[in-house]
Amino acid sequence: MPALMLIQAERVSREYRLGETVIRAVDAVSLSIEQGEFLALLGSSGSGKSTLLSMMAGLDRPTCGAIRVRERNLAELEADELARYRRETVGMVFQSFNLLPRMTLEENVELPLRLAEVDRNDRQSRVGEALERVGLAARRRHRPSELSGGEQQRGALARALVNRPAILFADEPTGNLDSVNGEQILLLLREIQGSLGMTIIMVTHERPLAEKFANRIALLSDGRLVSDGAQR
Amino acid sequence: MKTRDLGELAVRNLREAVLRNSLTTLGVAVGVASLVAMLSLGVGLQTLASQRLTRSGLFDAVFVTSQRKFRRPGPPPPRDPTPTKESRILDDDVRQQLSKLSNVTEVYPQIRFITDVRCAGKSESTSVLGLPDSSRSSGAFEGMTGAYFSSPTAEEAILQIEFAKVLSDQPPSLVGKDLTLRYAERAALSKDADDEALLDSMMGGGKPGGISIVPHEKTLRIVGITESDPSAGIGGFGGARVYLPLKTAEQLHVAQPDDVQAFLSGNPAKPSYMALTVRVRSPKDVPQVEAAIKQLGFATFSLLDATKSLRLVFTVFDLFLGLFGSLALTVASLGIINTLVMAILERRREIGILKALGATDRDVRSLFFAEAGAMGLFGGVFGVALGWLIGSALTWGTTIYLHRQNLPGVKISYVPWWLALSAIGFAIIVSLIAGLYPASRAARLNPVEALRYE
């Protein structure tokens, strides 16, 4: 059975204007991602991989080109529709974890459920389930400052998963972790991809990790897609 | 986001920067307090003036006289185009009729006479006045020596201090002593009287019957001495020095100037009155009652226009007090804007995270709005309490000062429920307006740029 096409980027460009200078961060990139894939966007710093990820996650809009997710062009969506896409279809993990420091881990994980107006009675079980999956059920009442880097990233992963998204975007998820914790996070991602059938798009500059965990690597350089190939 | 979640997040955010948010909220509270204190002073003074004037009986009373033609000296009055109703005497029937009008609480006659008073071995001539039972609450007897009449029919008297000083060097010592009135009692003569023939010959072809006036004495117990003059004002004409309960005064059947008029009009058996005072439920009922009495064919007089002017003066007074109070709240609103703009700078990354998790611009705007509103609510509630305290302190200070001047204390500040609720509502509205700019600025933040912010 042919896999379902989930995301299609068609000649996507993103330009930034700095005074008179125009910087093209992403330059006419075309990319198709099927449902259930674990894609690594690989490239050095400034290659445009995070910008491309932001556009696919609905955080930014392309200057030209189209990004279609399930046939809907994100570039044409209204701001509220784009917010809904981020809320219901997408989960995000960042390099710097981005947990809100004044909230407990449990409250951080509950935040997407509040935004999605999930019934209060369902929230606790879903938060518990997400924290269980990342192995942090015992740390639910702790604040981010009381957790290690690895635990914070696992907490961020639980927050990204709690709304049961179809696509998980991870922007340098191991960038602030040591190699052991980094590998643990990627193992977790792969396990989630396998068990939940989730599509994962990860930005990284660490080729060995990308080669070890991703199904496919797309290499970017100076905003352009240099190579795109399946790992196995 | 649901309202409850929004509220919880807003309160949580306010708790985090507790010192800064408390200071901003305190700013709002001080603004609201100054507004409440100013207006409570205005309301308190207005209430005090209204109460005093209402209790004086000047503004909730209609003074009724008979519409008899009386040719005064000078040029003739202009001709009244309205048809003249039949002239009626103010007697007990009319009194009953007036007391049945709607919103009328009391109808009483003016019973006043000059008589000889014997007390403490001295005999003096002075003016005596009958007081209706409602005088008890008129405020004229506040701070009096002794007590008010024990009942509306008590055989008791209250002396005005100046008269008491004439009777005794130590006026308070008169309380409890007896006082004897020597007055002219009026009685109607029937046709069966022994002197019928004499009367008939004196009346010539006139109507039969007549009145007799005989000297009489009545002993009353002095129960109090008042420094004020409760008989002053419209309908009172002032100057009375001995006061009796009205019903007691009526039972004395003292000869009144109108008795001769009643005798000539052929009905000497029934007492008639020069004027009746009609008390109404509240000053606003005066026009309606006055119109109804005029319909019955009597002349009326009231001080309604004076109350209208008084209300106008207080409305302008309140307006100015409110404006000065609002200035402080306006300064406080600048504090809210400053706090929220600072919060946006500090929480830029948080806004980016919220947007990345799916918060709409509206969610972010609402969150900042809720925080501004919460500061307004807390500041408003605290400010009302503070304003009430300031008002109470002013009342307390004024009362101490008045007591030192041997005057009764007054409540010069009053916070009615509508002022408390309006002040809280006003604080919330001002805070929300102050939050408009910061909230829309936060909502417009680009999530990618916000997430990049360290």
Chai-1 contact restraints between the chains, C-beta under 6 A:
chainA,res_idxA,chainB,res_idxB,connection_type,confidence,min_distance_angstrom,max_distance_angstrom,comment,restraint_id
A,S54,B,V448,contact,1.0,0.0,6.0,A-B,restraint_1
A,L59,B,P447,contact,1.0,0.0,6.0,A-B,restraint_2
A,L59,B,V448,contact,1.0,0.0,6.0,A-B,restraint_3
A,D60,B,V448,contact,1.0,0.0,6.0,A-B,restraint_4
A,A79,B,D361,contact,1.0,0.0,6.0,A-B,restraint_5
A,D80,B,T360,contact,1.0,0.0,6.0,A-B,restraint_6
A,A83,B,G358,contact,1.0,0.0,6.0,A-B,restraint_7
A,A83,B,T360,contact,1.0,0.0,6.0,A-B,restraint_8
A,R86,B,G358,contact,1.0,0.0,6.0,A-B,restraint_9
A,R87,B,G358,contact,1.0,0.0,6.0,A-B,restraint_10
A,M92,B,A356,contact,1.0,0.0,6.0,A-B,restraint_11
A,N98,B,I353,contact,1.0,0.0,6.0,A-B,restraint_12
A,L100,B,E350,contact,1.0,0.0,6.0,A-B,restraint_13
A,R102,B,E16,contact,1.0,0.0,6.0,A-B,restraint_14
A,L111,B,L357,contact,1.0,0.0,6.0,A-B,restraint_15
A,P112,B,L357,contact,1.0,0.0,6.0,A-B,restraint_16
A,R114,B,M1,contact,1.0,0.0,6.0,A-B,restraint_17
A,R114,B,D5,contact,1.0,0.0,6.0,A-B,restraint_18
A,L115,B,M1,contact,1.0,0.0,6.0,A-B,restraint_19
A,L115,B,L357,contact,1.0,0.0,6.0,A-B,restraint_20
A,L115,B,G358,contact,1.0,0.0,6.0,A-B,restraint_21
A,L115,B,A359,contact,1.0,0.0,6.0,A-B,restraint_22
A,E117,B,K2,contact,1.0,0.0,6.0,A-B,restraint_23
